[in-house]
Amino acid sequence: MSAPETAPKFDFNEQVADSFLANRRKSGGLHDFLGFTTVAVGPGTMQGRFEVRDEFLTPFGNMHGGVLSAFCDHLLGTVCYPVMKEGQWAATTEFKINLTRPVTKGEVDGYATIVTMGRTQAVVRIDVHNGGRLCAMAQGTVTIMDPR
């Protein structure tokens, strides 16, 4: 997975990236409950994945948009960790999602890219695919906090 040529350059922490890839960052949070995993990590980029489960579906057979929103929110922050300073943490400030196609089954892949990142905030874009087709797009801002 490679970033577009216009992407900013980052200092990249390989150990943090490897911990996401090994899924060693199990914290028991919502992302673990929903089965989100990290597939690929690069400087300012991340690919996540999850499998659609029956309990994610509405009575009409489509996956609830809240699951896609949670997935985007998760990627929005985690893509920043391998390029932040040690001890910093990211908190979502805002994000918007466009749901462009219903999801009913299979794997869902999200591709997060840091558009811009400063000392205290980052803007991230996420494209979400199901069965090779774009099903959602999101963009949001995270606040980058120094250790307390």
N, C-alpha and C positions, 0 to 999 in steps of 0.2 A: 504494500500500500504506500503510495508516494503522494506527497503534498503537491499542489499546483505550484508552478513557478513563481507566482505572486505571493506565496505564503511567506510570512515572516520567518526569520531564522531564530532558533532557540538553542539554549544549552539543554542537553538531553541527558537525563539520569537513567542510565541503562538498568540499574538495579530496581528502581521503581517500576519501570516498564516491564521488566521480567516478572516482578511480583504480581502485576495485573495479568500477564499472560499465563502464569501458573495458577491463577485464581487463588492465590494465597491470602488475599485481602478479604477473606470471609469475615463479615462482621455481624451476620445474622440480621441485617437490615432488609429493607424492601427489595433491593436488587437480588439478594440471595433467595428470598421467598418466591420471587417471580422467575428465577432461573436465568438471570442475565449473566453472560460470560464475556470475557474479553478475548478476541480472536487475533488482533494485530495491533501493535503500537509503534508509532514512529514519532519523530520530533513534530509536535503540534497536530498529530493525527491519531485516531483510534477507531478500531472496528469492534463493535459489540454484536452479540447474537443471543437470541432466545428462541425457544420452540413454543408455538401456539398450543395452549392446553385447553381442554373443553371448558374448564372453569373461567376462562377469559372471554368466552363467547356470550353474546346477548341472546335473548330468546329468538332472535331473527337469524342467528347463525354467524354473525359478524363479530369480530373481536372488539371489545369495548375500547373506545378511544383513550380512556384513562391509562390503559396498559401501555399504549404507544407514548403517551405523554410522560409516564414514569420512566420509560426506557430513554427517551430524549433527555429528560432531566438528569438521569444518571450519567449518560455520556457527556452532557454539557459540563459537568464538574470534573469527572475523572480524566478527561483528555488533558486537563491542565496539570495534573500532579507530576507527570514525568518531566515537566519543564519549569516547575516552580522551585523556589529555594527550599531547602530542607526545613521541615517544621511548619511551613505555610499550609493553609487549607483554603479551599474554595467553597463558596456558598452561592447558590443560584439567587440572583437578584430579580430577574424576569426572563420569561421566554414566551415565544409564540409558536404555535404549531399549525400547519395546514395538513389536514387529512385528505389525501387526494384519491385514495382507492381503498375499498374495504379489504380487510384481511380475514380469512376464514380458516386457514390451516397452514402447516409447514413452518419453515424457519423464517425468522425476521432478522435482517442485518441492518445495523446502523453504522454510518460512516461519519465521524465527527472530525471537523477541521477547525483549528483556531484561526479566526480571521485576523484578529489583532489582539495583542496582549501588552498591557503596561504593568506598572508596579502594583496597582491596586485593583485592576479589573481586566477581564478578557471577554471578547465577543466570539462566540462559537456558532458554527453552522453544522447542522446534522441532516443527512439524507437517509431515509429509511426505505429499505427494499424488502419485498416479499415475493418469492418465486421469480426473482430477477426483474421485478417491476417496481417502480417508485410508488410508494403508498403514503408517504408523509415527508414533510420538510419542516425543520424547526430552526429557529435562531434565537439565541439568548445571550444574556450577560451574567457573568459570575463576578462576585467580589472576592478578591484575593486578600486573605487576612494573614498577618504575621503571627507567630506563636504568642500566646498570652503569657 
